[in-house]
Amino acid sequence: MKAPKTQPRFLSVFFLVLILLTTTCKDEVIKTITYHAMVPFYLSVSDVRAQVSVVQAPQELSMPGKIYLYGKYLFIIEVSKGIHIVDNSNPAAPRFINFINIAGNADMAVNSGVLYADNYIDLLAFDVSDPAAIKPLKRVENVFENLYVDKAKGIIVGYKDSVITQVINGNNNPNGYYQNDSRGFAAASGGEQSYGIGGSTARFTLMNRNLYTVDNFNLKLFNVSNPAEPAYVKTINIGNGIETIFPYRDKLYIGSTTGMHIYDASNPASPVKLSTYRHLTSCDPVVVQDNLAYVTLRSGNFCQQGTNVLQVLNIENASNPVLIASFPMLNPHGLSISGSTLFICEGDYGFKALNSSDALTIGQKQLSFLKNITATDVIAGPKSLIVTGIKGIYQYDYSDPSDLKLLSHLSLNKNL
């Protein structure tokens, strides 16, 4: 008589278990999504090293980077691709001579006919005493840190638009690919040696038989007593946001996003920190003349908290730099000083020449303002004023800074 009551209870338990199983399965349902992403592609370190070569023919300029003047030759970096060598004996008619193919190249310096350049993680040396017949001399391996290097996969040499299919279960981040794999979305002479002139945004410089380089965090030293045999010496940690290095007399002036560091390099192999002048977070190149340092601060893609000003510092006591003047600018980038004229690149706004004879009134003494160019860095050379930007390389006669005369323009091939 009790059996009929047992069957409904059994069925109820059965359906309850079924419901729980069904719910559990729904929680574990796997979803597949498809989306586009810029995917890095890699080459092994050995393959990247094997690709370095001297192209015995001039190449067209497409994306100019740093510039360097040595004797009558102008060296122009083709961003991440290599270095153009230009005969600049006549600034009104510069002539491309040769090209060095160096993947990942961003900086350079020249010492007594020897060119130093970075190749992602390595330092390279080339004999450029005859720019028409360049010879590789030495490779110093694994001396630079680089965001484009993955120890397991190799070196990122480019990106390609790819369709990504990803399986997620609610705990995965569909954008995790970007988080895990996307990287980089970042003159003086000694002894008998002869050095060239770099721009104010340089990360390589030469002084007293040493090559000094900076990355985002460190100052690296290389002994170049024998120019053809650069030898790594050591690394000095400076801090975050290091951007530029400028040599003057026996000191190194290092620009960062948060300030200017001054190092005493009177003992070239062991630079000693003297002081740090701190400012608001801004992109920060610096040049020096006598007892004054000129610093440009700007806002921009990597300096959103910054301001747009020119600051003048008294550095007579290098252990205690003092701000003596500040002037509003539009969007200052690189700068150079020659005699009593300070030249400032204003990015998309153009290029300025200011009278620097009185440090307290520089901002009120504009000599000229070229608004028809985009300017990011400048070198005041012995024959011409060399200005670089995203539209090419401009050279001016600056014998009268209030009347800059265009001598030549190396334009870009946008099809490359």
C-alpha positions as CSV (number, residue, x, y, z in Angstrom):
1,M,0.0,0.0,0.0
2,K,3.0,2.4,0.6
3,A,4.7,1.7,-2.8
4,P,2.7,4.3,-4.7
5,K,4.0,7.0,-2.4
6,T,7.6,6.1,-3.0
7,Q,7.6,6.5,-6.8
8,P,6.7,10.3,-6.9
9,R,9.5,11.0,-4.3
10,F,12.0,9.1,-6.5
11,L,10.9,11.0,-9.6
12,S,11.2,14.3,-7.8
13,V,14.8,13.5,-6.7
14,F,15.6,12.4,-10.3
15,F,14.4,15.6,-11.8
16,L,16.2,17.7,-9.2
17,V,19.5,16.0,-10.1
18,L,18.8,16.5,-13.8
19,I,18.1,20.2,-13.2
20,L,21.4,20.6,-11.3
21,L,23.4,18.9,-13.9
22,T,21.8,21.0,-16.6
23,T,22.6,24.2,-14.7
24,T,26.2,23.1,-14.1
25,C,26.6,22.4,-17.8
26,K,25.3,25.8,-18.7
27,D,27.9,27.4,-16.3
28,E,30.6,25.6,-18.2
29,V,29.5,26.4,-21.7
30,I,32.5,27.4,-23.7
31,K,32.1,30.4,-26.1
32,T,34.3,31.1,-29.1
33,I,34.9,34.7,-30.3
34,T,36.7,36.0,-33.4
35,Y,38.3,39.4,-33.7
36,H,41.1,41.4,-35.5
37,A,44.4,42.2,-33.7
38,M,47.8,43.5,-34.7
39,V,49.9,40.4,-34.0
40,P,53.7,40.6,-33.7
41,F,55.8,38.4,-35.8
42,Y,59.2,37.3,-34.7
43,L,62.7,36.4,-36.0
44,S,65.3,34.6,-34.0
45,V,68.1,36.8,-32.7
46,S,70.6,35.0,-34.9
47,D,68.4,35.7,-38.0
48,V,68.2,39.4,-37.1
49,R,71.9,39.6,-36.6
50,A,72.5,38.0,-40.0
51,Q,70.4,40.6,-41.8
52,V,72.7,43.5,-40.9
53,S,74.4,44.7,-44.1
54,V,75.8,47.6,-46.0
55,V,73.7,48.5,-49.0
56,Q,76.2,49.9,-51.5
57,A,73.7,52.3,-52.9
58,P,71.6,55.2,-51.5
59,Q,68.1,54.5,-50.4
60,E,65.1,56.9,-50.3
61,L,64.1,58.6,-47.1
62,S,60.8,57.5,-45.6
63,M,60.7,57.9,-41.8
64,P,63.6,60.0,-40.5
65,G,64.6,59.6,-36.9
66,K,67.8,60.9,-35.1
67,I,70.4,63.0,-37.0
68,Y,74.1,63.2,-36.5
69,L,76.7,65.4,-38.1
70,Y,80.3,64.3,-38.5
71,G,82.6,66.3,-40.7
72,K,81.0,66.9,-44.0
73,Y,78.7,63.9,-43.6
74,L,75.1,63.9,-42.2
75,F,73.9,60.6,-40.8
76,I,70.1,60.1,-40.7
77,I,68.3,57.2,-39.1
78,E,65.5,55.5,-41.0
79,V,63.5,54.5,-38.0
80,S,64.0,50.9,-37.1
81,K,65.6,50.1,-40.5
82,G,69.1,51.6,-40.6
83,I,71.2,54.7,-41.4
84,H,71.4,57.0,-44.4
85,I,74.8,58.5,-45.1
86,V,74.6,61.9,-46.8
87,D,77.4,64.0,-48.3
88,N,76.6,67.4,-46.8
89,S,79.7,69.3,-48.0
90,N,77.3,71.6,-49.8
91,P,74.2,72.0,-47.5
92,A,72.3,73.4,-50.5
93,A,72.7,70.2,-52.4
94,P,73.0,67.2,-50.0
95,R,73.7,63.9,-51.7
96,F,72.8,60.4,-50.5
97,I,75.8,58.1,-50.7
98,N,75.1,54.9,-48.9
99,F,72.8,53.0,-46.5
100,I,73.4,50.6,-43.6
101,N,70.7,48.1,-43.1
102,I,70.2,47.7,-39.3
103,A,66.9,46.4,-38.0
104,G,65.7,48.0,-34.8
105,N,68.1,50.9,-35.1
106,A,67.2,54.0,-33.1
107,D,70.5,55.8,-32.1
108,M,74.1,56.4,-33.2
109,A,77.3,58.3,-32.7
110,V,80.6,58.6,-34.7
111,N,84.1,58.5,-33.2
112,S,87.1,59.1,-35.4
113,G,85.6,57.5,-38.5
114,V,83.8,54.7,-36.5
115,L,80.0,54.6,-36.4
116,Y,78.3,53.1,-33.4
117,A,74.7,52.0,-33.7
118,D,72.2,49.8,-31.9
119,N,70.7,46.7,-33.4
120,Y,67.9,45.9,-30.9
121,I,70.0,44.3,-28.1
122,D,73.5,44.7,-29.7
123,L,76.0,47.5,-30.2
124,L,77.5,47.6,-33.7
125,A,80.7,49.4,-34.9
126,F,81.3,50.3,-38.6
127,D,84.3,51.9,-40.3
128,V,82.8,54.9,-42.1
129,S,86.0,56.7,-42.8
130,D,85.1,56.2,-46.4
131,P,81.3,56.3,-46.5
132,A,81.3,54.9,-50.0
133,A,83.0,51.7,-48.8
134,I,81.7,51.0,-45.3
135,K,83.1,48.1,-43.4
136,P,81.6,46.3,-40.3
137,L,84.1,46.1,-37.4
138,K,82.6,44.7,-34.3
139,R,79.4,43.5,-32.6
140,V,79.0,43.7,-28.8
141,E,76.2,41.3,-28.0
142,N,73.3,41.5,-25.5
143,V,74.2,44.9,-24.0
144,F,70.8,46.7,-24.5
145,E,67.4,46.0,-23.0
146,N,64.7,46.1,-25.6
147,L,60.9,45.8,-25.3
148,Y,60.8,44.1,-28.7
149,V,62.7,41.0,-27.5
150,D,61.0,37.9,-26.2
151,K,63.6,35.4,-24.9
152,A,61.5,32.4,-26.0
153,K,60.2,33.7,-29.3
154,G,62.9,36.0,-30.6
155,I,62.7,39.7,-31.7
156,I,59.5,41.4,-32.8
157,V,60.3,42.7,-36.3
158,G,56.8,43.9,-37.3
159,Y,53.1,43.5,-36.8
160,K,50.4,42.1,-39.1
161,D,46.7,42.5,-39.0
162,S,45.3,39.0,-38.1
163,V,42.0,37.3,-37.4
164,I,42.2,35.8,-33.9
165,T,39.9,33.0,-32.7
166,Q,39.8,32.7,-29.0
167,V,38.0,30.3,-26.6
168,I,36.7,31.9,-23.4
169,N,34.7,30.7,-20.4
170,G,34.1,34.0,-18.7
171,N,37.4,34.1,-16.9
172,N,39.5,34.8,-20.0
173,N,40.1,38.3,-21.2
174,P,39.5,38.5,-25.0
175,N,42.0,41.3,-25.1
176,G,44.6,39.3,-23.2
177,Y,46.7,38.9,-26.4
178,Y,47.5,42.6,-26.3
179,Q,48.4,42.5,-22.6
180,N,50.8,39.6,-23.0
181,D,52.4,40.1,-26.4
182,S,52.1,43.6,-27.6
183,R,55.3,45.6,-26.8
184,G,56.3,49.0,-27.7
185,F,52.8,50.6,-27.8
186,A,57.7,53.1,-26.5
187,A,79.7,67.0,-28.7
188,A,82.8,66.9,-27.2
189,S,86.2,65.3,-28.0
190,G,88.7,63.4,-26.0
191,G,92.5,63.2,-26.7
192,E,93.2,62.6,-30.4
193,Q,89.7,61.3,-31.0
194,S,87.2,63.3,-33.1
195,Y,83.5,63.2,-32.4
196,G,80.5,64.5,-34.3
197,I,77.4,66.4,-33.2
198,G,74.1,64.8,-32.2
199,G,70.8,66.3,-31.7
200,S,69.2,67.1,-28.3
201,T,67.1,64.0,-28.4
202,A,70.1,61.7,-28.7
203,R,70.5,58.7,-26.5
204,F,74.1,58.0,-27.6
205,T,76.9,60.4,-26.9
206,L,80.7,60.4,-26.8
207,M,83.1,62.1,-24.3
208,N,86.6,61.4,-23.1
209,R,87.1,58.1,-24.9
210,N,83.8,56.7,-23.7
211,L,80.5,56.0,-25.4
212,Y,77.6,56.7,-23.1
213,T,74.1,55.5,-23.9
214,V,70.8,55.7,-22.0
215,D,67.6,53.7,-22.1
216,N,64.5,54.2,-20.1
217,F,66.2,53.3,-16.8
218,N,70.0,53.1,-17.3
219,L,73.2,54.8,-18.3
220,K,75.6,52.4,-20.0
221,L,79.3,52.9,-20.5
222,F,81.5,51.6,-23.3
223,N,85.3,52.1,-23.5
224,V,86.2,53.4,-27.0
225,S,89.8,54.2,-26.4
226,N,90.3,52.1,-29.5
227,P,87.4,53.3,-31.6
228,A,87.2,50.1,-33.6
229,E,87.0,48.0,-30.4
230,P,84.1,49.2,-28.3
231,A,84.1,47.4,-24.9
232,Y,81.2,47.3,-22.5
233,V,82.2,48.6,-19.1
234,K,79.1,48.8,-16.9
235,T,75.5,49.9,-16.3
236,I,74.4,52.6,-13.9
237,N,70.7,52.7,-12.9
238,I,69.4,56.2,-13.0
239,G,65.6,55.9,-12.5
240,N,62.5,55.9,-14.6
241,G,61.6,57.8,-17.7
242,I,65.2,58.5,-19.0
243,E,65.0,60.1,-22.5
244,T,68.1,62.0,-23.6
245,I,71.8,62.6,-22.9
246,F,73.9,65.7,-23.6
247,P,77.6,66.1,-22.9
248,Y,79.2,69.4,-21.9
249,R,82.8,69.8,-20.7
250,D,83.2,67.1,-18.0
251,K,79.6,66.5,-17.2
252,L,76.6,64.6,-18.6
253,Y,73.2,66.1,-18.6
254,I,70.5,63.5,-18.7
255,G,66.9,64.4,-19.5
256,S,64.0,62.4,-18.1
257,T,60.2,62.7,-18.0
258,T,60.5,63.9,-14.4
259,G,63.7,66.0,-14.3
260,M,67.3,66.6,-15.4
261,H,70.1,64.6,-13.8
262,I,73.7,65.9,-13.7
263,Y,76.6,63.5,-13.6
264,D,80.2,64.4,-13.1
265,A,82.2,62.4,-15.7
266,S,85.7,63.8,-14.9
267,N,86.5,60.2,-14.2
268,P,85.0,59.0,-17.5
269,A,84.7,55.3,-16.5
270,S,82.9,56.2,-13.2
271,P,80.3,59.0,-13.6
272,V,79.1,60.3,-10.3
273,K,75.6,61.8,-9.8
274,L,75.8,65.4,-8.6
275,S,72.1,66.4,-8.6
276,T,68.6,66.1,-10.0
277,Y,66.4,69.0,-10.9
278,R,62.8,67.8,-10.7
279,H,59.8,69.2,-12.6
280,L,56.3,68.2,-13.7
281,T,56.0,65.0,-15.8
282,S,57.0,66.2,-19.3
283,C,59.1,65.0,-22.2
284,D,62.5,66.6,-21.6
285,P,65.5,67.3,-23.8
286,V,68.3,69.6,-22.5
287,V,71.2,71.6,-23.9
288,V,73.9,73.5,-22.1
289,Q,76.0,76.5,-22.7
290,D,78.4,77.9,-20.1
291,N,76.6,78.1,-16.7
292,L,73.1,77.7,-18.1
293,A,71.0,74.7,-19.0
294,Y,68.0,75.0,-21.3
295,V,65.2,72.5,-20.8
296,T,62.1,72.1,-22.9
297,L,59.0,70.5,-21.3
298,R,56.0,69.5,-23.4
299,S,52.8,67.6,-23.2
300,G,52.2,64.8,-25.8
301,N,51.4,61.2,-26.3
302,F,53.7,60.0,-23.5
303,C,53.6,63.2,-21.4
304,Q,49.9,63.8,-20.9
305,Q,50.5,65.4,-17.5
306,G,53.1,67.8,-18.9
307,T,53.2,71.4,-19.7
308,N,54.6,73.4,-22.6
309,V,57.5,75.6,-21.4
310,L,61.1,76.5,-21.8
311,Q,63.0,76.5,-18.5
312,V,66.4,78.1,-17.9
313,L,68.5,76.8,-15.1
314,N,71.6,78.2,-13.5
315,I,74.1,75.3,-13.2
316,E,77.1,77.2,-12.0
317,N,76.9,74.9,-8.9
318,A,76.1,71.6,-10.6
319,S,75.2,70.1,-7.3
320,N,72.4,72.6,-6.9
321,P,70.8,73.7,-10.2
322,V,68.5,76.6,-9.8
323,L,65.5,77.6,-12.0
324,I,65.9,81.2,-13.0
325,A,63.3,81.7,-15.8
326,S,60.4,79.9,-17.4
327,F,58.6,80.8,-20.6
328,P,55.4,79.4,-22.2
329,M,55.9,77.5,-25.5
330,L,53.5,75.8,-27.9
331,N,54.8,72.2,-27.9
332,P,58.6,72.3,-27.7
333,H,60.7,69.3,-28.7
334,G,64.4,69.4,-29.5
335,L,66.6,72.5,-29.2
336,S,70.1,73.7,-30.0
337,I,72.2,76.8,-29.0
338,S,74.8,78.6,-31.1
339,G,76.3,81.9,-29.9
340,S,73.5,84.0,-28.5
341,T,70.7,82.2,-30.4
342,L,68.6,79.4,-29.0
343,F,66.7,77.3,-31.6
344,I,63.6,75.5,-30.5
345,C,61.5,72.9,-32.4
346,E,57.8,73.4,-31.8
347,G,56.6,70.2,-33.3
348,D,53.6,70.7,-35.6
349,Y,53.7,74.4,-34.9
350,G,57.0,75.0,-36.5
351,F,60.5,76.3,-35.5
352,K,61.7,79.3,-33.5
353,A,64.9,81.2,-33.1
354,L,65.2,83.2,-29.8
355,N,67.8,85.7,-28.6
356,S,69.5,84.1,-25.7
357,S,71.9,87.0,-24.7
358,D,69.8,87.6,-21.6
359,A,68.6,84.4,-20.0
360,L,65.8,86.3,-18.1
361,T,64.2,87.6,-21.3
362,I,64.7,84.8,-23.8
363,G,61.0,84.1,-24.2
364,Q,60.3,87.8,-25.1
365,K,63.0,88.0,-27.7
366,Q,61.8,86.0,-30.7
367,L,64.0,86.4,-33.8
368,S,62.1,84.3,-36.2
369,F,59.3,81.7,-36.4
370,L,58.9,79.3,-39.3
371,K,55.4,77.9,-39.2
372,N,55.4,75.9,-42.4
373,I,57.4,73.0,-41.2
374,T,57.1,70.3,-38.5
375,A,60.2,70.3,-36.4
376,T,61.3,67.7,-33.8
377,D,65.1,68.2,-33.4
378,V,67.9,70.5,-34.6
379,I,71.6,70.7,-35.0
380,A,73.4,74.1,-35.3
381,G,76.2,72.9,-37.6
382,P,79.2,74.9,-38.9
383,K,77.7,75.3,-42.3
384,S,74.0,75.1,-41.8
385,L,71.1,74.7,-39.3
386,I,69.8,71.2,-39.7
387,V,66.1,70.6,-38.7
388,T,64.4,67.2,-38.8
389,G,60.7,66.3,-38.6
390,I,58.1,64.0,-40.0
391,K,58.2,65.9,-43.4
392,G,61.9,65.5,-44.0
393,I,65.2,67.2,-43.3
394,Y,65.5,71.0,-43.7
395,Q,68.7,73.0,-43.9
396,Y,69.0,76.7,-43.4
397,D,71.5,79.5,-43.7
398,Y,71.4,80.9,-40.1
399,S,74.1,83.5,-40.4
400,D,71.2,85.9,-39.6
401,P,68.9,84.1,-37.2
402,S,66.2,86.7,-37.8
403,D,66.2,85.8,-41.5
404,L,66.6,82.0,-41.9
405,K,67.1,81.1,-45.5
406,L,66.2,77.6,-46.7
407,L,69.1,75.9,-48.4
408,S,67.6,72.4,-49.1
409,H,64.9,70.0,-48.1
410,L,65.3,66.2,-48.2
411,S,61.7,65.2,-48.7
412,L,60.2,61.8,-48.0
413,N,59.0,59.0,-50.2
414,K,55.6,58.2,-48.6
415,N,55.3,55.0,-50.7
416,L,58.0,53.2,-48.8
